[in-house]
Amino acid sequence: MTSAEREFDIVVYGATGFVGKLTAEYLARSGGDVRVALAGRSPDKLLKVRETLGESAQNWPILTADAASPSSLADMAARTRVVITTVGPYSRYGLPLVAACAAAGTDYADLTGEAMFVRQSIDDYHKQAVDTGARIVHACGFDSIPSDMSVYALYRRAQSDGTGELGDTDFVLRGFSGGVSGGTVASMIEVFRASSNDPNTRRMLEDPYTLTQDRSAEPELGPQPDLPWRRGREIAPELAGVWTTGFAMAMYNTRIVRRSNALLEYAYGRRLRYAEYMSVGSSVAAPVVSAVASAANNGVVALGSRFFRLLPRRLVERIAPKPGTGPSEQARDRGYYRAETYTTTTTGARYCATIAQQGDPGYKATSVMLGECGLALALDRDKLSDLRGVLTPAAAMGDALLDRFPAAGISLQTVRLDD
């Protein structure tokens, strides 16, 4: 059965989870005539979710699928063009679904922030997905759409202007309000657990090209620290007076951006140096906050990667937010993020990309981003790249997402700074 002949455009796998339900709500509200099915382990719970989605979703089919049953995943994948999944931690539950989609030639989108899960997905299923025509797209939420698409937008702007390739490129989270989802925390726990038990895994995570397709092809650009702290004016004159610290998700996001560059045959440039920061403001206390936050970030990473195995699993899981839980609708609506990404091209041209979105980044905003990725994969196939295999959002659907963002409430604008 070809993709065009399949029964569904999108299956939402994990629709009974917190972000899964939000994603289903978004598709019911914004998906138009897209053919959607809801999937998960419990048909009864899925039916209850469907009842809350409004009239447009009341005929959506219910599919029973479970990571512990590969045959159920294979059946689900064979019936749809796209599977979007919120079932994590992905290193624990995700690979069987990647395997099913790669085998069926079915496109796939997830919310993972787990670098080693993506690495295993590449190692085990990239070639098969290329052969079957599947697009396996990781990192389709707050990790790492703002990062990945901001750099892609800068590349497209510089390409249009004829101003050369990207050089030093720095993402700065300027404003943020919202919580970290239970699923994100669970994913971080899995990363720490894997690195604490295996020195080789820890070394791979420390490599700036963890997710590269061909490590020997990557440029050697010297140290590219994950959690640096800098004065804003060292990043761009426009940030004079601002202090920054390393952004907590930089260890993952930077590797997604670098993989995008490699997948696109280094279209961004072979001298691309990419880092991520978070603004801590311009007050008298900002330099101290910057230094302390940087030390704390690096300390957490060091302790997590080396000594996590000393902490009882039950204690960690009891303290951490539970996957499937989240804030109230009012709190989700109040959330937002805004980030600026600065670059200097090989001809000296300077640009800034600003991305902003209303809604709690870990919940409401993420569900919109994931929903739009699913819609782009299902409906905008003439705008997608020709690449197949284990991909990133920018490499798989960069132009399609740029076109979709305005109607979805995602603002992404590029400006030239040296005109």
C-alpha positions as CSV (number, residue, x, y, z in Angstrom):
1,M,0.0,0.0,0.0
2,T,1.5,3.4,-1.0
3,S,1.4,6.4,1.4
4,A,-1.3,8.1,-0.7
5,E,-3.6,5.0,-0.3
6,R,-3.4,4.8,3.4
7,E,-6.4,4.9,5.7
8,F,-5.2,7.8,7.9
9,D,-3.1,11.0,7.4
10,I,-2.0,11.1,11.0
11,V,-2.1,8.8,14.0
12,V,-1.6,10.4,17.4
13,Y,0.2,7.7,19.5
14,G,0.0,8.4,23.2
15,A,-3.1,10.5,23.0
16,T,-4.1,9.8,26.6
17,G,-0.9,11.5,27.9
18,F,-0.9,15.2,28.8
19,V,0.9,16.6,25.7
20,G,-0.7,13.8,23.5
21,K,-4.1,15.1,24.4
22,L,-3.1,18.7,23.8
23,T,-1.8,17.7,20.3
24,A,-5.0,15.9,19.5
25,E,-6.9,19.0,20.6
26,Y,-4.8,21.2,18.3
27,L,-5.4,18.9,15.3
28,A,-9.1,18.8,16.0
29,R,-9.1,22.6,16.1
30,S,-6.7,23.4,13.2
31,G,-6.3,20.3,11.1
32,G,-9.2,20.9,8.8
33,D,-10.2,17.7,6.9
34,V,-7.1,15.8,7.9
35,R,-7.8,12.1,8.6
36,V,-6.8,11.4,12.2
37,A,-6.8,8.4,14.5
38,L,-6.0,8.2,18.2
39,A,-3.8,5.3,19.4
40,G,-2.6,4.0,22.7
41,R,-2.8,1.1,25.1
42,S,-6.3,1.7,26.5
43,P,-9.2,2.1,24.1
44,D,-11.4,3.2,27.0
45,K,-9.1,6.0,27.9
46,L,-8.8,7.0,24.3
47,L,-12.6,7.2,24.0
48,K,-12.7,9.5,27.0
49,V,-10.1,11.8,25.4
50,R,-12.0,11.8,22.1
51,E,-15.2,12.9,23.9
52,T,-13.4,16.1,25.0
53,L,-12.1,17.1,21.5
54,G,-15.2,18.6,20.0
55,E,-17.6,17.6,17.2
56,S,-14.9,17.4,14.4
57,A,-13.1,14.6,16.2
58,Q,-16.0,12.4,17.3
59,N,-15.6,10.0,14.3
60,W,-11.8,9.7,14.7
61,P,-11.0,5.9,14.9
62,I,-9.5,4.4,18.0
63,L,-6.5,2.1,17.6
64,T,-4.9,-0.2,20.2
65,A,-1.1,-0.1,20.1
66,D,1.5,-0.8,22.7
67,A,5.3,-0.6,22.7
68,A,5.4,-4.0,24.2
69,S,3.5,-5.4,21.1
70,P,5.6,-4.9,17.9
71,S,2.8,-6.4,15.8
72,S,0.4,-3.7,17.0
73,L,2.8,-1.0,16.2
74,A,3.4,-2.5,12.7
75,D,-0.3,-2.6,12.0
76,M,-0.7,1.0,13.1
77,A,2.3,2.3,11.0
78,A,1.0,0.5,7.9
79,R,-2.4,2.2,8.1
80,T,-1.2,5.9,8.2
81,R,1.0,8.4,6.4
82,V,2.4,9.8,9.6
83,V,2.7,8.8,13.2
84,I,3.2,11.5,15.8
85,T,4.2,10.1,19.2
86,T,4.4,11.6,22.7
87,V,5.2,8.3,24.4
88,G,8.4,8.7,26.4
89,P,11.0,8.3,27.7
90,Y,11.8,7.4,24.2
91,S,14.9,5.4,25.1
92,R,12.6,3.1,27.0
93,Y,9.6,3.0,24.7
94,G,10.5,4.6,21.4
95,L,12.7,2.3,19.3
96,P,10.0,-0.3,18.5
97,L,7.8,2.4,16.9
98,V,10.8,3.8,15.0
99,A,11.4,0.3,13.7
100,A,7.8,-0.1,12.7
101,C,7.7,3.2,10.8
102,A,11.0,2.6,9.1
103,A,9.8,-0.8,7.9
104,A,6.5,0.5,6.6
105,G,7.8,3.6,4.9
106,T,5.7,5.7,7.3
107,D,6.7,9.2,8.4
108,Y,7.3,9.8,12.1
109,A,7.6,12.8,14.4
110,D,8.4,12.9,18.1
111,L,9.3,15.2,21.0
112,T,12.5,13.5,22.2
113,G,15.3,15.4,23.9
114,E,17.4,12.2,24.4
115,A,20.5,12.4,22.3
116,M,21.5,8.7,22.7
117,F,18.0,7.6,21.6
118,V,18.4,9.6,18.4
119,R,21.9,8.2,18.0
120,Q,20.6,4.6,18.3
121,S,17.7,5.5,15.9
122,I,20.3,6.7,13.4
123,D,22.5,3.6,13.8
124,D,19.7,1.0,13.6
125,Y,17.2,2.5,11.2
126,H,18.5,5.3,9.1
127,K,19.5,3.1,6.2
128,Q,16.2,1.1,6.3
129,A,14.2,4.4,6.4
130,V,16.1,5.7,3.4
131,D,15.3,2.5,1.5
132,T,11.6,2.5,2.3
133,G,11.2,6.3,1.9
134,A,10.3,7.0,5.6
135,R,11.1,10.3,7.2
136,I,11.9,9.7,10.9
137,V,11.9,13.2,12.4
138,H,13.0,13.7,16.0
139,A,12.9,16.8,18.1
140,C,9.6,18.3,16.9
141,G,8.7,20.3,20.1
142,F,10.4,23.1,22.1
143,D,13.3,20.8,21.8
144,S,14.4,21.6,19.1
145,I,12.1,23.5,16.7
146,P,13.0,27.1,17.9
147,S,16.8,26.3,17.6
148,D,16.7,24.3,14.4
149,M,14.3,26.5,12.5
150,S,15.9,29.8,13.5
151,V,19.2,28.7,12.1
152,Y,17.4,27.3,9.0
153,A,15.7,30.7,8.5
154,L,19.0,32.5,8.8
155,Y,20.5,30.2,6.2
156,R,17.6,30.8,3.8
157,R,17.9,34.6,4.3
158,A,21.7,34.7,3.7
159,Q,21.2,32.4,0.7
160,S,18.5,34.8,-0.7
161,D,20.8,37.8,-0.1
162,G,23.8,36.1,-1.5
163,T,25.9,37.0,1.5
164,G,27.7,33.7,2.0
165,E,27.6,30.9,4.6
166,L,26.9,31.1,8.3
167,G,29.8,31.5,10.7
168,D,29.5,32.1,14.4
169,T,25.8,31.6,15.3
170,D,24.4,32.1,18.8
171,F,20.9,31.4,20.0
172,V,19.8,33.5,23.0
173,L,16.6,32.7,24.9
174,R,15.5,36.3,25.8
175,G,12.2,35.5,27.5
176,F,10.5,32.4,28.9
177,S,7.5,31.7,31.1
178,G,6.4,28.1,31.8
179,G,7.3,24.8,33.4
180,V,9.3,21.8,32.3
181,S,7.0,18.9,31.4
182,G,7.1,15.6,33.3
183,G,8.0,13.9,30.0
184,T,11.0,16.2,29.5
185,V,12.2,15.5,33.1
186,A,11.8,11.8,32.5
187,S,13.8,12.1,29.3
188,M,16.6,13.9,31.1
189,I,16.7,11.2,33.8
190,E,17.2,8.6,31.1
191,V,20.1,10.6,29.6
192,F,21.8,10.9,33.0
193,R,21.2,7.2,33.7
194,A,22.7,6.1,30.4
195,S,25.8,8.4,30.8
196,S,26.4,7.5,34.4
197,N,26.5,3.8,33.6
198,D,28.7,3.9,30.5
199,P,31.9,6.0,30.0
200,N,31.6,5.5,26.2
201,T,28.1,7.0,26.3
202,R,29.4,9.9,28.3
203,R,32.2,10.6,25.8
204,M,29.7,10.5,23.0
205,L,27.4,12.9,24.7
206,E,30.3,15.3,25.2
207,D,31.2,15.3,21.5
208,P,29.7,18.3,19.7
209,Y,28.9,16.0,16.8
210,T,27.1,13.3,18.8
211,L,24.4,12.9,16.1
212,T,26.5,13.3,13.0
213,Q,26.1,10.9,10.1
214,D,29.9,10.7,9.4
215,R,32.1,11.9,12.2
216,S,35.2,12.1,10.0
217,A,33.4,14.5,7.6
218,E,32.8,17.1,10.4
219,P,35.0,20.2,10.6
220,E,37.4,20.5,13.6
221,L,36.6,24.0,14.9
222,G,38.1,23.7,18.4
223,P,36.1,23.7,21.7
224,Q,32.3,24.3,21.4
225,P,31.2,24.3,25.0
226,D,27.6,23.4,25.8
227,L,27.0,25.6,28.8
228,P,29.1,28.8,28.4
229,W,28.4,32.2,30.0
230,R,29.2,35.4,28.2
231,R,28.5,39.1,28.2
232,G,25.8,39.8,25.7
233,R,28.0,42.3,23.8
234,E,30.4,39.5,23.1
235,I,27.6,37.8,21.2
236,A,26.2,40.8,19.4
237,P,26.4,44.6,19.9
238,E,22.6,44.6,20.2
239,L,22.9,42.7,23.5
240,A,25.2,45.3,25.2
241,G,24.4,45.4,28.9
242,V,22.9,41.9,28.9
243,W,24.5,38.9,30.6
244,T,23.9,35.3,29.6
245,T,24.4,31.8,30.9
246,G,24.3,28.5,29.1
247,F,20.8,27.3,28.1
248,A,20.0,24.0,29.8
249,M,18.9,22.2,26.6
250,A,21.9,23.3,24.6
251,M,23.5,19.8,24.9
252,Y,20.7,18.5,22.8
253,N,19.6,21.4,20.6
254,T,23.1,22.2,19.3
255,R,23.6,18.7,18.1
256,I,20.3,18.7,16.3
257,V,21.3,21.9,14.5
258,R,24.7,20.5,13.6
259,R,23.0,17.3,12.2
260,S,20.7,19.5,10.1
261,N,23.8,21.2,8.6
262,A,25.4,17.8,7.8
263,L,22.2,16.3,6.3
264,L,21.9,19.4,4.1
265,E,25.4,18.8,2.9
266,Y,26.8,21.6,5.0
267,A,24.6,24.2,3.3
268,Y,24.8,26.4,6.4
269,G,28.6,26.4,6.0
270,R,31.6,24.3,7.1
271,R,32.7,27.0,9.6
272,L,29.4,27.1,11.5
273,R,30.0,27.4,15.2
274,Y,26.8,27.2,17.1
275,A,26.0,27.8,20.8
276,E,23.0,28.5,23.0
277,Y,22.5,30.9,25.8
278,M,19.8,32.2,28.1
279,S,19.6,35.9,29.1
280,V,19.7,36.7,32.8
281,G,19.1,40.4,32.3
282,S,21.1,43.5,32.8
283,S,20.7,44.3,36.5
284,V,23.6,45.0,38.8
285,A,23.3,41.4,40.0
286,A,23.2,39.9,36.5
287,P,26.9,39.1,36.2
288,V,26.8,37.1,39.5
289,V,23.6,35.4,38.4
290,S,25.2,34.5,35.1
291,A,28.3,33.0,36.7
292,V,26.4,31.1,39.4
293,A,23.8,29.8,36.9
294,S,26.6,28.6,34.6
295,A,28.4,26.9,37.5
296,A,25.1,25.3,38.6
297,N,24.3,24.0,35.1
298,N,27.8,22.5,34.7
299,G,27.6,21.0,38.1
300,V,24.3,19.4,37.4
301,V,25.5,17.9,34.2
302,A,28.7,16.6,35.8
303,L,27.0,15.1,38.8
304,G,24.2,13.7,36.6
305,S,26.5,12.1,34.1
306,R,28.9,10.6,36.7
307,F,27.0,10.0,39.9
308,F,23.4,9.5,38.9
309,R,23.7,5.8,39.4
310,L,24.2,6.4,43.2
311,L,20.6,7.8,43.5
312,P,17.8,5.3,44.0
313,R,15.5,5.2,40.9
314,R,12.4,5.3,43.1
315,L,13.6,8.5,44.9
316,V,14.4,10.3,41.7
317,E,11.1,9.3,40.1
318,R,9.2,10.3,43.3
319,I,10.7,13.8,43.3
320,A,10.4,14.5,39.6
321,P,7.2,15.7,37.9
322,K,5.2,12.7,36.6
323,P,4.9,12.2,32.8
324,G,1.3,12.8,31.8
325,T,0.8,15.6,34.2
326,G,0.9,19.4,33.6
327,P,-0.3,22.8,34.5
328,S,-3.8,24.3,34.3
329,E,-5.2,25.7,31.0
330,Q,-4.8,29.2,32.4
331,A,-1.2,28.6,33.3
332,R,-0.5,27.1,29.8
333,D,-2.1,30.1,28.1
334,R,0.0,32.6,30.2
335,G,3.3,31.0,29.1
336,Y,5.5,32.1,26.3
337,Y,9.0,32.2,24.9
338,R,11.1,34.5,22.7
339,A,14.5,33.8,21.4
340,E,17.0,35.7,19.2
341,T,19.7,34.0,17.1
342,Y,22.6,36.1,15.8
343,T,24.9,35.1,13.0
344,T,27.8,36.6,11.0
345,T,28.3,35.2,7.5
346,T,31.5,34.6,5.7
347,T,31.2,37.9,3.9
348,G,30.7,39.8,7.2
349,A,26.9,40.3,6.9
350,R,25.1,40.2,10.2
351,Y,21.6,38.9,10.8
352,C,19.2,38.1,13.6
353,A,16.3,35.7,13.6
354,T,13.6,36.2,16.3
355,I,11.2,33.4,17.1
356,A,8.3,33.9,19.5
357,Q,5.2,32.0,20.5
358,Q,2.5,32.3,23.1
359,G,1.8,29.3,25.3
360,D,3.7,27.3,27.9
361,P,6.8,26.1,26.0
362,G,6.8,22.6,27.4
363,Y,3.1,22.0,26.9
364,K,0.9,24.3,24.8
365,A,3.6,25.6,22.5
366,T,5.1,22.2,22.1
367,S,1.7,20.6,21.1
368,V,1.3,23.3,18.4
369,M,4.8,22.6,17.0
370,L,4.3,18.9,17.0
371,G,0.9,19.2,15.4
372,E,2.2,21.4,12.7
373,C,5.1,19.0,12.0
374,G,2.5,16.2,11.6
375,L,0.4,18.3,9.3
376,A,3.4,19.3,7.2
377,L,4.5,15.7,6.8
378,A,1.0,14.5,5.9
379,L,-0.2,17.3,3.7
380,D,2.7,19.4,2.4
381,R,4.6,16.7,0.7
382,D,5.4,18.8,-2.3
383,K,7.2,21.3,0.0
384,L,9.3,18.7,1.9
385,S,12.9,18.0,1.1
386,D,13.9,14.9,-0.9
387,L,15.8,13.5,2.1
388,R,14.7,10.2,3.7
389,G,16.0,8.4,6.8
390,V,16.5,9.7,10.4
391,L,16.1,13.5,10.0
392,T,15.8,16.8,11.8
393,P,12.8,19.2,11.5
394,A,14.8,21.7,9.3
395,A,16.3,19.0,7.1
396,A,13.0,17.2,6.5
397,M,10.5,20.1,6.2
398,G,12.2,23.4,6.7
399,D,10.4,25.4,3.9
400,A,7.0,23.8,4.8
401,L,7.3,24.8,8.4
402,L,8.3,28.3,7.6
403,D,5.2,28.6,5.5
404,R,3.0,27.1,8.3
405,F,4.3,29.1,11.2
406,P,2.4,32.3,10.8
407,A,-1.1,30.7,10.8
408,A,-0.1,28.6,13.8
409,G,0.8,31.6,15.9
410,I,4.6,31.1,15.6
411,S,6.5,34.3,14.7
412,L,9.9,33.8,13.0
413,Q,11.4,36.9,11.5
414,T,14.9,37.6,10.1
415,V,16.5,41.0,9.9
416,R,19.8,42.2,8.5
417,L,21.7,44.2,11.1
418,D,24.5,45.8,9.1
419,D,22.5,47.5,6.4
